[in-house]
């Protein structure tokens, strides 16, 4: 697999060089987020083990660039036919190399399971190939004077459909075409226009590819946000160390300690009350907050909907769970017999890349739910986005930045991170 890996590495390096030098091709723009976030754990480990490091490695320089905000399939809309045809060749080159590396690894390690990251990268290029092929066909049809109304009407069938509903639709179409092709006497579909349903099936595949590209793109943007947040934390630590170094006098240092806010003291007390032998972050887990937490809102008429078609914003949310080591749990539980896990906080990332009024930040509101144990967190922006809401645990938020609270709107992404306040056990 070394030869295949070498050729893939060279392909990535060429894209990285063009990106760093500011002369990128369309394929480099589409590969940019993968170069930033798409390396597998093994590839990162192999790169760190290399004793001889080149003086100039563009892949390392790419890490200083910011993620590409435009969704991959949307980026294709601005390309001309010749550019898309060249792009198709480049996409095929990446697809072939990624597949060859995966197959070579499978031959050398037949018992190993393909890594999740490499699967994501291959799916990314496969989906892009499908979408780019469809865009080329659309442009060629338009140049020949063809009518694209049928395709537009077909695509309306997929709007606002859940992934599950789309999969059911696909199975129905396949069964309908299969029964028609075999002249099944039990066929209940009547006369089937196979040419039409073939177009529907192909457009459904393209639609699902775009949906998956959007999901992968959202996850990469979240990683970019986390990288920026980590960079800010590192800078603030450096500034804090410089300030502390300027206060050599012990009395000044003591005064600074006394002026810490109550939340900082609460954080220290929280760390202190973890039982002996238990790590402070023992059991902490962040999981993706799935579609089940989204709340269906009543149909709303917006003042601007005559001018813009309302659509729901995309999101990538997480829920944080862990153990609450209060006095009661310290008394009754330990490392080997931990207490029940509780929800400790949430991270919401709502994407508004096409917001018409970019000077007004989206807002959030808390509303009552059907039970006092829960509440509704509603996000509202402006055209062309509808409101979106989620059902969360109804507990007091800790709004201190030291405890992870964050509410920002940057580069079209609203980020709301919060942890719940600690509850003290009293007899």
Buried (B, 14 or more C-beta within 10 A) or exposed (E): BEEBBEBBBEBBBBBBBBBBEEEBBBBBBBBBBBBBBBBBEEBEEEBEEEEEEEEEBBBEBBEEBEBBBBBBBBBBEEBEBEEBBBBBEBBEBBBBBBBBBBEBBBEEEEEEEEBEBBEBBBBBBBBBBBBBBBBBBBBEEEEEEEEEEEBEEBBEEBEEBEEEEBEEBBEEBEEBBEBBEEEEEEBEEEEBEEEEBEBBBBBBBBBBBBBBBBEBBBBBBBBBBEBBBEEEEEEEEEEEEEEEEEEEEEEEEEEEEEEEEEBBEBBEEBEEBBBEEBEEEBBEEBEEBEEEBBBEEEEEEBEEEEEBEBEEBBBBBBBBBBBBBBEBBBEEBBBEEBBEEBBBBBBBBBBBBBBBEEEEBBEBEEEEBEEEEBBBBBBEBBBBBBBBBBBBBBBEBBEBEEBBBEBBBEBBBBBBBBBBBBEEEEE
